[in-house]
Amino acid sequence: MILKIIIGLIVGFIFGYTLQRTGITKYPRVMGLLLLKDFKILKFMLTAVTFSMIGFYILDSIGIITLNPKPLDLGKLVGGLLFGVGMGLLGYCPGTMLSRIGERGYSCGFGDSSVDHRSRCCHPVYLHHLFCP
């Protein structure tokens, strides 16, 4: 049990470091992707998804894990819609917002003056503005 936690922490630190070093947590880069001008985040995401798919396939084929896909239902569609609206309005997804807070970024979505503060309720991590510097 403790080994799984340690491995998870190590992988999380490596992923967070990679996010920070590639500049994916920066608001202009996220908005560049949403405006279809900067595709660095898309390349990073596609690389991560492809690597994960291959890793999960290998782990399933050698019997370490068992994959059980879940069916699509209305709750997942509504959740995805809320997530997309929140990310579009604020320019951050929950992961990049938490990474930006962790690196003491000056704009955590809510600290940015260009953000309409009435849109907070649409974002899944709207309470994290308390941690902005």
C-alpha positions as CSV (number, residue, x, y, z in Angstrom):
1,M,0.0,0.0,0.0
2,I,2.7,2.5,1.0
3,L,4.7,1.5,-2.2
4,K,1.7,2.5,-4.4
5,I,1.5,5.9,-2.6
6,I,5.2,6.5,-3.1
7,I,5.1,5.5,-6.7
8,G,2.1,7.8,-7.2
9,L,3.9,10.7,-5.6
10,I,7.0,10.2,-7.7
11,V,5.0,10.0,-10.9
12,G,3.0,13.1,-9.9
13,F,6.1,15.1,-9.2
14,I,7.6,14.1,-12.5
15,F,4.3,15.0,-14.3
16,G,4.0,18.3,-12.4
17,Y,7.7,19.2,-13.2
18,T,7.1,18.4,-16.8
19,L,4.0,20.6,-16.9
20,Q,5.9,23.5,-15.3
21,R,9.0,23.2,-17.5
22,T,7.1,23.0,-20.8
23,G,5.1,26.2,-19.8
24,I,1.7,24.5,-20.1
25,T,0.5,26.1,-16.9
26,K,0.8,29.6,-18.2
27,Y,-2.4,31.4,-19.0
28,P,-1.3,32.8,-22.5
29,R,-0.4,29.3,-23.6
30,V,-3.8,27.8,-22.5
31,M,-5.6,30.6,-24.2
32,G,-3.4,30.2,-27.3
33,L,-4.7,26.6,-27.6
34,L,-8.3,27.6,-27.0
35,L,-7.9,30.2,-29.8
36,L,-6.2,27.6,-32.0
37,K,-2.9,29.6,-32.2
38,D,-0.5,27.6,-30.0
39,F,-0.6,23.8,-30.2
40,K,2.1,22.9,-27.7
41,I,-0.5,21.9,-25.1
42,L,-2.3,19.7,-27.6
43,K,1.0,17.9,-28.5
44,F,1.8,17.4,-24.9
45,M,-1.7,16.0,-24.2
46,L,-1.6,13.7,-27.2
47,T,1.8,12.4,-26.2
48,A,0.6,11.8,-22.6
49,V,-2.6,10.0,-23.8
50,T,-0.7,7.9,-26.3
51,F,1.9,6.9,-23.7
52,S,-0.8,6.0,-21.2
53,M,-2.8,4.0,-23.7
54,I,0.3,1.9,-24.6
55,G,1.2,1.5,-20.9
56,F,-2.3,0.4,-19.9
57,Y,-2.5,-2.0,-22.8
58,I,0.9,-3.6,-21.8
59,L,-0.1,-3.8,-18.1
60,D,-3.5,-5.4,-19.1
61,S,-1.9,-7.9,-21.5
62,I,0.6,-9.2,-18.9
63,G,-2.1,-9.4,-16.2
64,I,-1.0,-6.7,-13.8
65,I,-4.2,-4.7,-14.2
66,T,-7.7,-5.4,-15.6
67,L,-9.4,-2.8,-17.7
68,N,-13.1,-2.4,-17.2
69,P,-14.4,0.3,-19.5
70,K,-17.5,2.1,-18.2
71,P,-20.5,3.0,-20.4
72,L,-21.2,6.6,-21.4
73,D,-24.2,8.1,-19.6
74,L,-25.9,11.5,-19.2
75,G,-23.9,12.4,-16.0
76,K,-20.6,12.1,-17.8
77,L,-21.9,14.3,-20.7
78,V,-23.2,17.0,-18.3
79,G,-19.9,16.9,-16.3
80,G,-17.9,17.2,-19.5
81,L,-20.0,20.1,-20.6
82,L,-19.5,22.0,-17.3
83,F,-15.8,21.2,-17.4
84,G,-15.5,22.6,-20.9
85,V,-17.5,25.7,-20.1
86,G,-15.4,26.4,-17.0
87,M,-12.2,25.9,-18.9
88,G,-13.3,28.1,-21.8
89,L,-14.3,30.9,-19.5
90,L,-11.3,30.8,-17.2
91,G,-8.6,29.5,-19.4
92,Y,-7.5,26.8,-16.9
93,C,-8.4,23.2,-16.4
94,P,-8.2,21.9,-12.8
95,G,-4.8,20.3,-13.3
96,T,-3.1,23.4,-14.8
97,M,-4.8,25.7,-12.2
98,L,-3.4,23.6,-9.3
99,S,0.0,23.5,-11.0
100,R,0.0,27.2,-11.4
101,I,-1.0,27.7,-7.8
102,G,1.8,25.3,-6.8
103,E,4.4,27.4,-8.6
104,R,3.0,30.6,-7.1
105,G,1.7,31.9,-10.4
106,Y,0.3,35.4,-10.3
107,S,-2.8,34.5,-12.3
108,C,-4.7,31.5,-11.1
109,G,-7.7,32.3,-13.2
110,F,-9.4,34.4,-10.6
111,G,-6.5,36.7,-10.0
112,D,-6.5,37.7,-13.7
113,S,-8.4,40.9,-14.4
114,S,-9.5,39.7,-17.8
115,V,-11.7,36.9,-16.2
116,D,-15.3,37.6,-15.7
117,H,-15.8,36.7,-12.1
118,R,-19.4,35.7,-12.5
119,S,-18.2,32.7,-14.4
120,R,-16.5,31.2,-11.3
121,C,-19.5,29.0,-10.5
122,C,-19.0,27.1,-13.8
123,H,-15.5,25.9,-12.9
124,P,-15.0,22.7,-10.9
125,V,-12.2,24.2,-8.8
126,Y,-13.7,27.6,-8.1
127,L,-12.7,27.5,-4.4
128,H,-9.0,27.5,-5.3
129,H,-8.9,31.3,-5.7
130,L,-8.3,31.3,-2.0
131,F,-4.8,30.0,-2.6
132,C,-3.8,32.5,-5.2
133,P,-1.0,34.8,-4.1
